[in-house]
Structure formats: C-alpha cells, structure tokens
Amino acid sequence: MSDPSSGVPQFGTAEYKNTGAETCAGCKQVLSGNYYRVNGVLACERCTQQVKTRLPQDSHSAFVRGILFGIGGAIAGLIVYSAFAILTGIMIGYVALAVGWLVGTAMKKGSTGVGGRRYQIAAVALTYAAVSLSAIPVGISFYMKDKKPATHASANRTESASSATSTDAAAVNPSATDQQQPASVPAKPRPAVAALVATLLFAGLASPFLELASGFSGIIGLVILFVGIRIAWKITSSPPLEILGPFQATATAPAAPSGS
C-alpha cells in the first residue's frame, strides 16, 4: 500500500490478509519490536515515522498563502454567482455550492494540503462573504434595468410640459422670457463615500437573512448557502490521521520438527 512515485507509505484503507504473520501495510515486512496502527492498518516503526515527517506541516506562511488563495476563490465565486444572476435574471441558490467548493479548493491548494480549524473558519467566512456580497452587483444591475425605462418616460413628459408652458408664456407676455432669472437651487448634500460603502456592505452581508422575508424560497436559499459552507468546511479540514501505539510484536517461533 505504498505510492511508488513518492516513496511514502499510504495508510488509507485497511486490507487484511491471512498470511500467518502480521506484516506492515507500507513495506510489507513482518512486524517485529514496536509497531503501530495508522488509520486502522498495521505499520512498522520506520513507516510510521515516515508518515509523520512527510505530512504537510502547518505554518504562518502556509496559512497566509491559504488565505490569499481563498480570497481569490471567493472573488471568483462572487463573479460567477453575480454574472449568472445578471445574465439570466434568475437568482438560484445552488451556485453557492460551487462557491464553497472554489473557496475550499483554493485554500487547500494555497496551503499545500494543510488544513485545520483556523482554515475551516476562514473558508466559512469567505464563502459566506462571496455569496452574500453578490447581492450588491445583482441588486444594482436589477435597479438600473428597472430605472432606465422609467427615467426616459419621465424625461419625455417633463420636456413636453416645459415646452408647452414656455409657448403659452411667450404668447401671453413675449417679454417674460427675457425677464426670467434662473432660480438658484440649493445643492443636496451627498452622502459620504465611506458611509455609502459601509451601508452596501452591511446590506450585502445581511442579504441571505433578509431574503427570509420572501417566504419559503428564502429559507431554501439559506439552507443551500449553509450546504455550500459545509463543503468549504470539509475540504479545508486537516488530513485524517490516527496513529495508535506503540504495540509490541510477538515473535512466533517456528514449530520444531516432530521426531520419529
């Protein structure tokens, strides 16, 4: 059960063979002295130490790379989610499953296989942020599409009314046009950019729960989001490795030939 390309014993699945003696699942040698159980299969002391030393080691740099790759996966997921909704006009929650897979796979790639609790927490946060913040570009797109026809119609009505009023005023008092002075309109205070961004971020992050107001569809969307988060959580978990032991191998003496 070893990988010829890496030279590292693999202990993924237990295989039992009735050979009459206990052997190491990695090197196939008969066990003697101390031995271990690695993920349920027998392993000699040398192969067990190889497994321990060849496992990906967690470090600050590995975590930073995992976070950076995870952010890239979250941005890609946000783009995919938003683009699908904008192009099709359909808000389908199942895209959240793909977002969770993208974030988890990207983080595992960046950390070179290292996983653990802090990676899982980061993957959950990035997956939720990617899915929820996609409501911002989607909402802006839908708002602009609805506002554009209404703006054109309002502008046409205003222009026609203004033209008719000017014509009537000119007919009654031709000098009224020359006497009119443009009224100074006080400028409306514009909201600060930081406050606007903060409002959009808050609305985006709260959007999965705000959708609950729409009824059953909002509940389904929230459940699918949690499933996508679960996918990211599972991918970024630490590699399963259970080492039990050491145990002492019992040497079996060969049977003595029977005398005549």
C-alpha distance (Angstrom), angle and dihedral (degrees) to the residues before:
residue distance angle dihedral
M1 . . .
S2 3.81 . .
D3 3.75 131.0 .
P4 3.83 108.7 -118.8
S5 3.79 92.8 -158.7
S6 3.82 95.6 56.3
G7 3.77 103.4 26.0
V8 3.80 89.8 -136.1
P9 3.80 117.8 127.5
Q10 3.78 112.9 -116.8
F11 3.78 120.2 -143.6
G12 3.77 105.4 -178.4
T13 3.82 105.6 121.7
A14 3.76 129.7 28.5
E15 3.79 115.3 -121.5
Y16 3.76 120.6 -173.6
K17 3.76 123.4 -159.3
N18 3.75 126.4 178.3
T19 3.82 98.1 -130.9
G20 3.79 97.7 142.8
A21 3.85 92.4 -114.2
E22 3.78 133.7 60.1
T23 3.81 112.4 -107.2
C24 3.80 134.7 -172.0
A25 3.80 112.7 -100.4
G26 3.82 89.7 -142.1
C27 3.80 108.1 45.3
K28 3.84 97.2 15.5
Q29 3.79 91.1 -130.6
V30 3.79 121.9 142.0
L31 3.80 109.5 -97.2
S32 3.78 116.9 -110.6
G33 3.77 130.1 166.7
N34 3.81 114.3 -4.7
Y35 3.78 120.5 7.0
Y36 3.82 136.5 169.8
R37 3.77 142.2 -150.6
V38 3.82 110.6 -121.9
N39 3.80 112.0 -169.5
G40 3.79 89.0 -23.0
V41 3.81 98.8 -48.8
L42 3.79 129.4 101.4
A43 3.80 119.3 -102.5
C44 3.76 133.6 175.5
E45 3.79 120.6 -123.2
R46 3.80 94.5 -101.7
C47 3.82 94.4 52.0
T48 3.80 91.0 45.4
Q49 3.81 91.0 54.8
Q50 3.81 89.8 48.9
V51 3.79 90.3 54.0
K52 3.81 91.1 50.4
T53 3.81 95.1 48.9
R54 3.82 96.4 42.9
L55 3.79 95.8 52.4
P56 3.84 115.0 107.9
Q57 3.79 108.2 -93.9
D58 3.78 120.9 -136.0
S59 3.80 117.4 -126.3
H60 3.77 141.1 155.7
S61 3.80 92.2 -99.4
A62 3.80 91.5 50.0
F63 3.80 90.4 51.6
V64 3.82 92.6 48.2
R65 3.81 91.2 50.0
G66 3.79 89.8 48.2
I67 3.81 91.1 51.7
L68 3.82 92.8 48.0
F69 3.79 92.4 48.9
G70 3.81 89.4 45.0
I71 3.81 91.2 53.5
G72 3.79 88.6 51.7
G73 3.81 90.0 50.6
A74 3.81 90.8 48.2
I75 3.81 91.9 51.4
A76 3.80 90.3 48.8
G77 3.80 90.0 48.9
L78 3.81 91.8 48.7
I79 3.81 90.3 51.8
V80 3.81 92.5 48.2
Y81 3.81 93.0 47.4
S82 3.82 93.9 46.1
A83 3.80 95.5 42.9
F84 3.79 92.5 50.9
A85 3.80 92.4 51.0
I86 3.84 94.4 44.2
L87 3.80 95.9 46.0
T88 3.80 97.1 43.0
G89 3.80 100.1 28.7
I90 3.80 88.3 -132.9
M91 3.79 123.8 120.4
I92 3.80 103.2 -151.4
G93 3.78 118.1 174.8
Y94 3.80 95.8 -155.4
V95 3.81 89.6 82.8
A96 3.82 85.4 72.9
L97 3.82 87.8 72.6
A98 3.79 90.2 59.9
V99 3.80 90.4 46.8
G100 3.81 91.2 54.4
W101 3.79 90.8 49.5
L102 3.81 92.1 48.5
V103 3.80 93.7 50.6
G104 3.81 95.0 44.8
T105 3.80 94.8 45.5
A106 3.80 92.6 46.5
M107 3.81 92.3 50.8
K108 3.80 92.6 48.0
K109 3.80 89.7 49.2
G110 3.79 92.9 49.5
S111 3.80 93.7 48.4
T112 3.85 91.1 47.1
G113 3.78 92.3 -120.8
V114 3.79 99.8 -40.7
G115 3.78 116.0 136.4
G116 3.75 139.0 166.2
R117 3.76 145.2 129.9
R118 3.80 98.0 -55.4
Y119 3.81 90.6 49.2
Q120 3.79 89.6 50.6
I121 3.80 93.2 50.4
A122 3.82 90.8 49.5
A123 3.82 91.1 48.1
V124 3.81 91.1 51.6
A125 3.82 92.2 50.3
L126 3.81 93.4 46.9
T127 3.81 93.7 47.0
Y128 3.80 92.8 49.5
A129 3.81 91.8 46.1
A130 3.81 93.0 49.4
V131 3.80 94.1 50.4
S132 3.80 97.7 40.3
L133 3.82 97.2 43.4
S134 3.80 90.5 52.1
A135 3.81 84.7 77.0
I136 3.82 88.7 73.3
P137 3.84 99.4 63.9
V138 3.79 90.7 35.0
G139 3.80 92.0 51.9
I140 3.80 92.7 46.2
S141 3.80 90.9 49.9
F142 3.80 93.6 49.7
Y143 3.82 90.8 45.7
M144 3.79 92.9 52.1
K145 3.80 92.0 48.1
D146 3.81 91.8 52.1
K147 3.80 94.6 42.7
K148 3.80 98.1 48.6
P149 3.85 98.6 70.5
A150 3.81 91.7 41.3
T151 3.82 91.6 50.8
H152 3.80 92.7 52.0
A153 3.81 92.3 48.9
S154 3.81 92.6 48.0
A155 3.81 91.8 48.0
N156 3.80 91.6 51.7
R157 3.81 92.5 49.5
T158 3.81 91.8 48.1
E159 3.79 92.9 48.7
S160 3.82 92.4 49.9
A161 3.80 92.9 48.1
S162 3.80 92.1 47.3
S163 3.79 91.9 49.5
A164 3.81 92.1 49.9
T165 3.81 92.6 48.3
S166 3.80 92.5 49.6
T167 3.79 91.4 49.9
D168 3.80 92.9 50.6
A169 3.80 92.5 46.7
A170 3.78 92.3 49.4
A171 3.79 91.1 50.4
V172 3.81 93.5 52.1
N173 3.80 98.4 39.3
P174 3.78 115.9 11.5
S175 3.81 91.7 -171.2
A176 3.79 93.1 53.7
T177 3.77 91.6 84.9
D178 3.77 92.3 57.7
Q179 3.80 92.9 46.6
Q180 3.79 96.2 52.2
Q181 3.78 114.9 107.3
P182 3.78 121.0 -159.3
A183 3.79 108.6 -107.2
S184 3.76 115.6 -127.4
V185 3.78 110.1 -119.8
P186 3.78 114.7 -155.3
A187 3.80 111.7 -119.9
K188 3.76 114.2 -112.4
P189 3.79 113.6 -121.6
R190 3.78 110.8 -107.0
P191 3.78 117.9 -137.2
A192 3.77 116.1 -111.3
V193 3.78 115.2 -95.8
A194 3.80 92.0 -126.7
A195 3.80 91.7 52.9
L196 3.81 91.5 48.2
V197 3.80 92.4 49.7
A198 3.80 91.4 47.2
T199 3.80 90.8 50.7
L200 3.80 92.0 50.3
L201 3.80 92.1 47.8
F202 3.79 92.1 49.6
A203 3.80 92.1 47.8
G204 3.80 91.1 47.6
L205 3.79 95.3 48.7
A206 3.79 90.9 47.4
S207 3.81 94.5 45.1
P208 3.85 97.4 96.6
F209 3.82 89.6 58.1
L210 3.80 93.9 39.4
E211 3.80 87.3 58.3
L212 3.79 87.9 66.3
A213 3.80 86.3 80.7
S214 3.81 88.2 69.8
G215 3.79 90.6 65.9
F216 3.80 128.0 -132.8
S217 3.81 95.0 2.5
G218 3.80 90.1 57.4
I219 3.79 91.1 52.3
I220 3.81 91.5 49.7
G221 3.80 91.0 49.5
L222 3.81 91.5 51.4
V223 3.81 91.9 49.0
I224 3.82 91.3 50.5
L225 3.80 89.7 49.5
F226 3.81 90.1 54.4
V227 3.80 89.7 50.0
G228 3.81 89.5 53.4
I229 3.80 89.2 49.4
R230 3.80 88.7 50.5
I231 3.81 90.0 54.3
A232 3.80 91.2 53.6
W233 3.83 90.3 46.2
K234 3.79 92.6 52.7
I235 3.80 95.6 46.3
T236 3.81 92.8 52.0
S237 3.79 95.1 48.3
S238 3.79 119.0 118.2
P239 3.82 116.5 -91.2
P240 3.82 109.6 -89.8
L241 3.79 109.1 -106.9
E242 3.79 124.2 158.7
I243 3.80 116.7 177.3
L244 3.80 117.7 -175.0
G245 3.76 123.8 -176.1
P246 2.89 157.9 -23.5
F247 3.77 98.3 -117.4
Q248 3.75 127.1 177.2
A249 3.78 117.5 -115.7
T250 3.80 115.2 -134.6
A251 3.77 111.7 -137.0
T252 3.77 113.8 -136.8
A253 3.80 113.5 -143.3
P254 3.79 116.4 -138.8
A255 3.78 114.5 -104.4
A256 3.82 113.7 -100.7
P257 3.83 115.7 -118.9
S258 3.77 113.0 -101.8
G259 3.81 115.6 -112.2
S260 3.76 122.8 -121.8
